Amino acid sequence: MTMDNKTRTELEAAAFRRLVAHLRSRTDVQNIDLMNLAGFCRNCLSNWLKEEADAKGVPMTKDQSREAVYGMPYETWKATHQATASPEQLAAMKKSHPGH
């Protein structure tokens, strides 16, 4: 399939927005579960967004990139939705991502 870069960028942006909307709606899914299953989480996504903004010279703070992904300030999301990780979750994280 061939398409022009503008269309490809628009489709990728739309898919990104759908992913972010899906993650916002699934507050029951913890970041540690995402990391253990998929190797990335909401924080990773917000970090990637900030890294791309930095690369393009677009001013964006870490707090702004997290709010763009979480739909609210990160501290609010944590206080409202983040559960304490179980020993099993922590062990799986240590095994699959020893650097985190």
Beta strands, then each sheet from edge to edge (+ up, - down):
end
